[in-house]
């Protein structure tokens, strides 16, 4: 099952590497930055979440509002999205800007800070439509909190896939699945032994121009990354199995190879990945990303930890456990 939305930093291209660190046994799955939910859908599709509780969280109110609407009223979302698809076939780019500027932004602004709780099927359909037809599938907000992604250049985009939306609704509506609008700190603070936690924060930029952190009007700052590191280390110390992905920016490598991170059992692995969303085509090629986890140490009985400093099929470690 593929994610409902395209999302900057979506993890479909990194799943093969991440799967090597999925724990076999856990009681609850937790995602503090659900985004597109690629790892959640991967775990769901392979049956690893059957009978387990799931906590999906994100601070992006539009994202959470959309997911809840798809879960709770998929038919109404599909009906509204089908109408948008027909309008787009007739008017193209003019439809896009009409939806973005005259309908989506004014309606979501009227909800103010309660968007996640007050989203409607119409708003969910508009978000999916803008995601499918906007430039590179970006979700970007200006400082005033308005969605400002320009129209994309797609000859024949598939906008309303009813079967897919119903499949997503089924995954979100499975027993024990909670979809929560909450900051990552609160979500991580509630984790403990028995939890499998995957963190996919907005990546630290590799350059001044490579910053896709504007998923909310406030962005994701250096201070946020520092707060996340502290929360991840604390969760690992409490016994949670933690898996985190981030860019290979030097400050991220330093943050997770420090003494407190090592004492918590965390190790850093470098893996190749392909950036799918970039304003320049030349910036969408392979890059190194980092995987931070204590999962390998928990699997040491299977011999996985023995290759900590040697190349393997997922990359190579840069920190000695």
DRENVEX-18642 format. One record per residue (C-alpha): residue number from 1; residue in one letter; x, y, z. Coordinates in Angstrom, 2 decimals. Layout:
// residues N
(rec NUM; 'A'; (X; Y; Z)),
...
//
This chain:
// residues 321
(rec 1; 'X'; (0.00; 0.00; 0.00)),
(rec 2; 'X'; (1.42; 3.36; -0.98)),
(rec 3; 'X'; (0.90; 6.54; 1.08)),
(rec 4; 'X'; (-2.08; 8.79; 0.45)),
(rec 5; 'X'; (0.01; 11.92; -0.07)),
(rec 6; 'X'; (3.33; 12.83; -1.64)),
(rec 7; 'X'; (5.51; 14.36; 1.06)),
(rec 8; 'X'; (8.91; 16.00; 1.08)),
(rec 9; 'X'; (11.21; 13.49; 2.72)),
(rec 10; 'X'; (8.79; 10.58; 2.25)),
(rec 11; 'X'; (10.50; 7.30; 3.04)),
(rec 12; 'X'; (9.36; 4.92; 0.27)),
(rec 13; 'X'; (12.85; 5.04; -1.28)),
(rec 14; 'X'; (14.48; 4.21; 2.07)),
(rec 15; 'X'; (12.21; 1.37; 3.13)),
(rec 16; 'X'; (14.59; -1.42; 2.15)),
(rec 17; 'X'; (17.26; -0.02; 4.47)),
(rec 18; 'X'; (14.82; 0.75; 7.29)),
(rec 19; 'X'; (13.31; -2.75; 7.23)),
(rec 20; 'X'; (16.59; -4.20; 8.47)),
(rec 21; 'X'; (15.97; -2.43; 11.79)),
(rec 22; 'X'; (12.30; -3.24; 12.34)),
(rec 23; 'X'; (12.08; -5.13; 15.65)),
(rec 24; 'X'; (10.40; -8.53; 15.61)),
(rec 25; 'X'; (8.63; -8.09; 18.93)),
(rec 26; 'X'; (6.94; -4.90; 20.12)),
(rec 27; 'X'; (3.63; -3.92; 21.70)),
(rec 28; 'X'; (2.98; -0.50; 20.17)),
(rec 29; 'X'; (4.16; 1.39; 17.09)),
(rec 30; 'X'; (4.69; 5.16; 17.47)),
(rec 31; 'X'; (5.39; 7.80; 14.79)),
(rec 32; 'X'; (5.81; 11.36; 16.12)),
(rec 33; 'X'; (6.30; 12.76; 12.56)),
(rec 34; 'X'; (3.90; 10.68; 10.50)),
(rec 35; 'X'; (4.15; 12.72; 7.28)),
(rec 36; 'X'; (3.23; 10.46; 4.39)),
(rec 37; 'X'; (3.27; 7.46; 6.74)),
(rec 38; 'X'; (5.40; 5.32; 4.41)),
(rec 39; 'X'; (6.79; 3.20; 7.25)),
(rec 40; 'X'; (3.34; 2.83; 8.83)),
(rec 41; 'X'; (1.86; 1.63; 5.54)),
(rec 42; 'X'; (4.81; -0.73; 5.02)),
(rec 43; 'X'; (4.32; -2.27; 8.47)),
(rec 44; 'X'; (0.55; -2.46; 7.95)),
(rec 45; 'X'; (0.82; -4.08; 4.51)),
(rec 46; 'X'; (3.15; -6.80; 5.80)),
(rec 47; 'X'; (0.95; -7.62; 8.80)),
(rec 48; 'X'; (3.44; -6.44; 11.41)),
(rec 49; 'X'; (0.85; -4.18; 13.07)),
(rec 50; 'X'; (-1.87; -6.82; 13.42)),
(rec 51; 'X'; (-3.08; -6.91; 17.00)),
(rec 52; 'X'; (-0.81; -4.04; 18.03)),
(rec 53; 'X'; (-1.60; -0.50; 19.08)),
(rec 54; 'X'; (-0.48; 2.35; 16.83)),
(rec 55; 'X'; (0.04; 6.03; 17.64)),
(rec 56; 'X'; (0.46; 8.27; 14.59)),
(rec 57; 'X'; (1.13; 11.92; 15.38)),
(rec 58; 'X'; (2.16; 15.11; 13.64)),
(rec 59; 'X'; (2.00; 18.80; 14.40)),
(rec 60; 'X'; (0.67; 19.59; 10.91)),
(rec 61; 'X'; (-3.04; 20.16; 11.48)),
(rec 62; 'X'; (-3.97; 19.88; 7.81)),
(rec 63; 'X'; (-2.29; 16.51; 7.53)),
(rec 64; 'X'; (-3.99; 15.13; 10.64)),
(rec 65; 'X'; (-7.34; 16.64; 9.71)),
(rec 66; 'X'; (-7.14; 15.09; 6.25)),
(rec 67; 'X'; (-6.19; 11.66; 7.59)),
(rec 68; 'X'; (-9.03; 11.69; 10.09)),
(rec 69; 'X'; (-11.55; 12.66; 7.41)),
(rec 70; 'X'; (-10.38; 9.87; 5.10)),
(rec 71; 'X'; (-10.68; 7.44; 8.00)),
(rec 72; 'X'; (-14.10; 8.66; 9.14)),
(rec 73; 'X'; (-15.86; 9.53; 5.87)),
(rec 74; 'X'; (-13.95; 8.17; 2.89)),
(rec 75; 'X'; (-17.01; 8.19; 0.62)),
(rec 76; 'X'; (-17.59; 11.93; 1.13)),
(rec 77; 'X'; (-13.91; 12.67; 0.47)),
(rec 78; 'X'; (-13.99; 10.57; -2.70)),
(rec 79; 'X'; (-17.13; 12.34; -3.95)),
(rec 80; 'X'; (-15.60; 15.79; -3.41)),
(rec 81; 'X'; (-12.28; 14.73; -4.96)),
(rec 82; 'X'; (-14.01; 13.28; -8.02)),
(rec 83; 'X'; (-15.69; 16.65; -8.60)),
(rec 84; 'X'; (-12.33; 18.40; -8.32)),
(rec 85; 'X'; (-10.81; 15.97; -10.79)),
(rec 86; 'X'; (-13.53; 16.71; -13.33)),
(rec 87; 'X'; (-13.07; 20.45; -12.87)),
(rec 88; 'X'; (-9.31; 20.07; -13.28)),
(rec 89; 'X'; (-9.78; 18.16; -16.54)),
(rec 90; 'X'; (-11.78; 21.09; -17.86)),
(rec 91; 'X'; (-9.83; 24.07; -16.52)),
(rec 92; 'X'; (-6.37; 22.80; -15.58)),
(rec 93; 'X'; (-4.15; 25.39; -13.91)),
(rec 94; 'X'; (-7.00; 27.85; -13.49)),
(rec 95; 'X'; (-8.80; 25.26; -11.36)),
(rec 96; 'X'; (-5.69; 24.75; -9.23)),
(rec 97; 'X'; (-5.33; 28.42; -8.30)),
(rec 98; 'X'; (-9.06; 28.81; -7.78)),
(rec 99; 'X'; (-9.04; 25.90; -5.31)),
(rec 100; 'X'; (-5.85; 27.04; -3.58)),
(rec 101; 'X'; (-6.57; 30.76; -3.22)),
(rec 102; 'X'; (-10.37; 31.09; -3.16)),
(rec 103; 'X'; (-11.40; 27.91; -1.41)),
(rec 104; 'X'; (-8.71; 25.99; 0.46)),
(rec 105; 'X'; (-6.77; 28.81; 2.11)),
(rec 106; 'X'; (-9.83; 30.86; 3.18)),
(rec 107; 'X'; (-11.68; 27.81; 4.54)),
(rec 108; 'X'; (-8.73; 26.47; 6.51)),
(rec 109; 'X'; (-7.90; 29.98; 7.82)),
(rec 110; 'X'; (-11.43; 30.20; 9.23)),
(rec 111; 'X'; (-10.67; 27.13; 11.35)),
(rec 112; 'X'; (-7.67; 28.87; 12.94)),
(rec 113; 'X'; (-5.90; 26.60; 15.46)),
(rec 114; 'X'; (-8.61; 23.92; 15.50)),
(rec 115; 'X'; (-8.11; 22.72; 11.93)),
(rec 116; 'X'; (-7.24; 19.14; 12.88)),
(rec 117; 'X'; (-10.49; 18.75; 14.84)),
(rec 118; 'X'; (-12.73; 20.69; 12.44)),
(rec 119; 'X'; (-11.54; 19.50; 9.02)),
(rec 120; 'X'; (-14.27; 18.64; 6.52)),
(rec 121; 'X'; (-14.43; 16.12; 3.69)),
(rec 122; 'X'; (-14.27; 19.06; 1.25)),
(rec 123; 'X'; (-11.05; 20.37; 2.80)),
(rec 124; 'X'; (-9.52; 16.88; 2.82)),
(rec 125; 'X'; (-10.38; 16.48; -0.86)),
(rec 126; 'X'; (-8.85; 19.87; -1.66)),
(rec 127; 'X'; (-5.64; 18.98; 0.17)),
(rec 128; 'X'; (-5.35; 15.70; -1.75)),
(rec 129; 'X'; (-6.10; 17.52; -5.02)),
(rec 130; 'X'; (-3.47; 20.21; -4.37)),
(rec 131; 'X'; (-0.97; 17.52; -3.39)),
(rec 132; 'X'; (-1.58; 15.54; -6.59)),
(rec 133; 'X'; (-1.43; 18.57; -8.90)),
(rec 134; 'X'; (0.89; 21.03; -7.12)),
(rec 135; 'X'; (4.57; 21.48; -7.89)),
(rec 136; 'X'; (6.53; 18.34; -6.90)),
(rec 137; 'X'; (3.84; 17.38; -4.40)),
(rec 138; 'X'; (5.16; 19.90; -1.88)),
(rec 139; 'X'; (3.31; 21.04; 1.22)),
(rec 140; 'X'; (4.67; 24.50; 1.99)),
(rec 141; 'X'; (3.31; 27.31; 4.11)),
(rec 142; 'X'; (4.17; 31.00; 4.05)),
(rec 143; 'X'; (4.72; 33.01; 7.23)),
(rec 144; 'X'; (1.04; 33.94; 7.31)),
(rec 145; 'X'; (0.07; 30.28; 7.37)),
(rec 146; 'X'; (-1.17; 30.10; 3.77)),
(rec 147; 'X'; (-0.50; 27.20; 1.41)),
(rec 148; 'X'; (1.60; 28.73; -1.37)),
(rec 149; 'X'; (2.83; 25.89; -3.61)),
(rec 150; 'X'; (2.44; 26.74; -7.33)),
(rec 151; 'X'; (0.73; 24.46; -9.83)),
(rec 152; 'X'; (2.74; 21.52; -11.12)),
(rec 153; 'X'; (3.33; 20.49; -14.71)),
(rec 154; 'X'; (1.48; 17.22; -15.09)),
(rec 155; 'X'; (-0.05; 16.14; -18.38)),
(rec 156; 'X'; (-2.59; 13.72; -16.92)),
(rec 157; 'X'; (-2.39; 13.42; -13.12)),
(rec 158; 'X'; (-4.43; 10.70; -11.41)),
(rec 159; 'X'; (-6.36; 12.68; -8.84)),
(rec 160; 'X'; (-9.16; 10.49; -7.51)),
(rec 161; 'X'; (-8.21; 6.86; -6.89)),
(rec 162; 'X'; (-11.23; 5.65; -4.95)),
(rec 163; 'X'; (-9.89; 2.16; -4.25)),
(rec 164; 'X'; (-6.65; 3.54; -2.89)),
(rec 165; 'X'; (-8.42; 6.05; -0.63)),
(rec 166; 'X'; (-10.64; 3.30; 0.77)),
(rec 167; 'X'; (-7.56; 1.16; 1.42)),
(rec 168; 'X'; (-5.93; 4.05; 3.30)),
(rec 169; 'X'; (-9.15; 4.54; 5.27)),
(rec 170; 'X'; (-9.06; 0.88; 6.25)),
(rec 171; 'X'; (-5.48; 1.15; 7.48)),
(rec 172; 'X'; (-6.21; 4.29; 9.51)),
(rec 173; 'X'; (-9.41; 2.79; 10.86)),
(rec 174; 'X'; (-7.88; -0.50; 12.01)),
(rec 175; 'X'; (-8.44; -1.38; 15.69)),
(rec 176; 'X'; (-5.97; 0.30; 18.01)),
(rec 177; 'X'; (-4.84; 3.03; 15.59)),
(rec 178; 'X'; (-4.77; 6.56; 17.06)),
(rec 179; 'X'; (-4.24; 9.58; 14.79)),
(rec 180; 'X'; (-3.15; 12.50; 16.94)),
(rec 181; 'X'; (-2.25; 16.15; 16.37)),
(rec 182; 'X'; (0.54; 16.63; 18.88)),
(rec 183; 'X'; (4.12; 17.93; 19.09)),
(rec 184; 'X'; (6.86; 15.33; 18.92)),
(rec 185; 'X'; (8.04; 16.04; 22.45)),
(rec 186; 'X'; (4.74; 15.03; 24.02)),
(rec 187; 'X'; (4.50; 11.91; 21.85)),
(rec 188; 'X'; (8.03; 10.75; 22.62)),
(rec 189; 'X'; (7.72; 11.50; 26.34)),
(rec 190; 'X'; (5.00; 8.83; 26.59)),
(rec 191; 'X'; (7.13; 6.05; 25.06)),
(rec 192; 'X'; (8.66; 3.21; 27.05)),
(rec 193; 'X'; (9.65; -0.45; 26.95)),
(rec 194; 'X'; (7.58; -2.36; 24.41)),
(rec 195; 'X'; (7.31; 0.59; 22.00)),
(rec 196; 'X'; (8.80; 0.71; 18.51)),
(rec 197; 'X'; (9.33; 4.38; 17.64)),
(rec 198; 'X'; (10.14; 5.69; 14.17)),
(rec 199; 'X'; (11.12; 9.36; 13.90)),
(rec 200; 'X'; (11.26; 11.07; 10.51)),
(rec 201; 'X'; (11.68; 14.77; 11.30)),
(rec 202; 'X'; (12.11; 17.50; 8.70)),
(rec 203; 'X'; (15.70; 16.93; 7.67)),
(rec 204; 'X'; (18.55; 19.21; 8.69)),
(rec 205; 'X'; (19.58; 20.99; 5.47)),
(rec 206; 'X'; (22.82; 20.02; 3.78)),
(rec 207; 'X'; (23.06; 23.56; 2.40)),
(rec 208; 'X'; (21.35; 26.90; 2.92)),
(rec 209; 'X'; (19.01; 26.28; -0.02)),
(rec 210; 'X'; (18.17; 22.63; 0.73)),
(rec 211; 'X'; (15.58; 23.28; 3.42)),
(rec 212; 'X'; (12.13; 21.66; 3.21)),
(rec 213; 'X'; (11.13; 22.35; 6.82)),
(rec 214; 'X'; (8.19; 24.65; 6.08)),
(rec 215; 'X'; (5.51; 22.03; 6.78)),
(rec 216; 'X'; (4.08; 24.50; 9.27)),
(rec 217; 'X'; (4.32; 28.26; 9.33)),
(rec 218; 'X'; (6.91; 28.05; 12.12)),
(rec 219; 'X'; (9.29; 25.65; 10.39)),
(rec 220; 'X'; (11.69; 23.21; 12.08)),
(rec 221; 'X'; (14.74; 24.84; 13.60)),
(rec 222; 'X'; (18.13; 23.82; 14.97)),
(rec 223; 'X'; (16.62; 24.06; 18.44)),
(rec 224; 'X'; (13.93; 21.59; 17.39)),
(rec 225; 'X'; (16.60; 19.11; 16.26)),
(rec 226; 'X'; (18.37; 19.50; 19.60)),
(rec 227; 'X'; (15.13; 18.95; 21.49)),
(rec 228; 'X'; (14.44; 15.87; 19.38)),
(rec 229; 'X'; (17.87; 14.42; 20.12)),
(rec 230; 'X'; (17.26; 14.75; 23.86)),
(rec 231; 'X'; (13.82; 13.13; 23.53)),
(rec 232; 'X'; (15.16; 10.24; 21.42)),
(rec 233; 'X'; (17.99; 9.53; 23.85)),
(rec 234; 'X'; (15.53; 9.59; 26.76)),
(rec 235; 'X'; (13.14; 7.21; 24.96)),
(rec 236; 'X'; (15.98; 4.77; 24.27)),
(rec 237; 'X'; (17.03; 4.89; 27.91)),
(rec 238; 'X'; (13.46; 4.06; 28.94)),
(rec 239; 'X'; (13.65; 0.90; 26.84)),
(rec 240; 'X'; (11.88; 1.89; 23.62)),
(rec 241; 'X'; (13.25; 0.59; 20.31)),
(rec 242; 'X'; (14.04; 3.79; 18.42)),
(rec 243; 'X'; (14.65; 4.24; 14.70)),
(rec 244; 'X'; (15.36; 7.71; 13.31)),
(rec 245; 'X'; (16.29; 8.96; 9.85)),
(rec 246; 'X'; (17.86; 12.30; 9.01)),
(rec 247; 'X'; (20.22; 13.95; 6.58)),
(rec 248; 'X'; (23.95; 13.40; 6.78)),
(rec 249; 'X'; (24.52; 16.98; 7.92)),
(rec 250; 'X'; (27.60; 17.11; 10.19)),
(rec 251; 'X'; (25.64; 18.50; 13.13)),
(rec 252; 'X'; (23.26; 15.52; 13.03)),
(rec 253; 'X'; (26.14; 13.05; 12.94)),
(rec 254; 'X'; (27.77; 14.79; 15.91)),
(rec 255; 'X'; (24.50; 14.95; 17.84)),
(rec 256; 'X'; (23.87; 11.20; 17.73)),
(rec 257; 'X'; (27.44; 10.01; 18.23)),
(rec 258; 'X'; (27.95; 11.80; 21.55)),
(rec 259; 'X'; (28.56; 9.97; 24.84)),
(rec 260; 'X'; (24.94; 10.14; 26.07)),
(rec 261; 'X'; (23.63; 8.74; 22.77)),
(rec 262; 'X'; (26.14; 5.87; 22.90)),
(rec 263; 'X'; (25.24; 5.13; 26.50)),
(rec 264; 'X'; (21.60; 4.87; 25.41)),
(rec 265; 'X'; (22.64; 2.19; 22.90)),
(rec 266; 'X'; (22.23; 4.37; 19.81)),
(rec 267; 'X'; (24.38; 3.84; 16.73)),
(rec 268; 'X'; (24.52; 5.83; 13.50)),
(rec 269; 'X'; (24.48; 4.22; 10.06)),
(rec 270; 'X'; (25.02; 5.90; 6.70)),
(rec 271; 'X'; (22.84; 4.69; 3.81)),
(rec 272; 'X'; (22.38; 5.84; 0.20)),
(rec 273; 'X'; (19.03; 7.36; -0.70)),
(rec 274; 'X'; (17.50; 9.31; -3.54)),
(rec 275; 'X'; (15.95; 12.71; -3.00)),
(rec 276; 'X'; (12.71; 12.77; -4.98)),
(rec 277; 'X'; (11.64; 16.36; -4.26)),
(rec 278; 'X'; (13.95; 19.22; -5.15)),
(rec 279; 'X'; (13.50; 22.49; -7.00)),
(rec 280; 'X'; (16.35; 21.45; -9.32)),
(rec 281; 'X'; (16.39; 18.12; -11.15)),
(rec 282; 'X'; (20.14; 17.86; -10.48)),
(rec 283; 'X'; (19.37; 17.83; -6.75)),
(rec 284; 'X'; (17.19; 14.72; -6.93)),
(rec 285; 'X'; (20.01; 12.21; -7.26)),
(rec 286; 'X'; (21.53; 9.84; -4.69)),
(rec 287; 'X'; (22.70; 11.27; -1.39)),
(rec 288; 'X'; (23.76; 9.77; 1.93)),
(rec 289; 'X'; (21.26; 9.76; 4.77)),
(rec 290; 'X'; (21.68; 8.71; 8.37)),
(rec 291; 'X'; (19.83; 6.02; 10.29)),
(rec 292; 'X'; (20.04; 6.30; 14.07)),
(rec 293; 'X'; (18.86; 3.32; 16.07)),
(rec 294; 'X'; (19.30; 1.08; 19.07)),
(rec 295; 'X'; (17.51; -1.75; 17.23)),
(rec 296; 'X'; (20.72; -3.42; 15.99)),
(rec 297; 'X'; (22.05; -3.79; 19.53)),
(rec 298; 'X'; (18.79; -5.44; 20.52)),
(rec 299; 'X'; (19.25; -7.90; 17.64)),
(rec 300; 'X'; (22.85; -8.71; 18.51)),
(rec 301; 'X'; (21.87; -12.29; 19.38)),
(rec 302; 'X'; (21.17; -12.74; 15.68)),
(rec 303; 'X'; (24.66; -11.52; 14.84)),
(rec 304; 'X'; (23.63; -8.25; 13.23)),
(rec 305; 'X'; (25.74; -6.11; 15.56)),
(rec 306; 'X'; (28.94; -7.93; 14.55)),
(rec 307; 'X'; (29.01; -6.00; 11.27)),
(rec 308; 'X'; (28.88; -2.61; 12.98)),
(rec 309; 'X'; (32.08; -1.30; 11.43)),
(rec 310; 'X'; (31.98; -3.15; 8.13)),
(rec 311; 'X'; (30.05; -2.54; 4.89)),
(rec 312; 'X'; (26.75; -4.41; 4.56)),
(rec 313; 'X'; (23.67; -4.31; 2.42)),
(rec 314; 'X'; (22.20; -1.25; 4.17)),
(rec 315; 'X'; (25.27; 0.93; 4.38)),
(rec 316; 'X'; (28.01; 1.21; 6.96)),
(rec 317; 'X'; (28.25; 2.34; 10.55)),
(rec 318; 'X'; (30.06; 5.54; 11.42)),
(rec 319; 'X'; (29.87; 5.13; 15.17)),
(rec 320; 'X'; (31.19; 2.32; 17.32)),
(rec 321; 'X'; (28.62; 1.06; 19.80)),
//
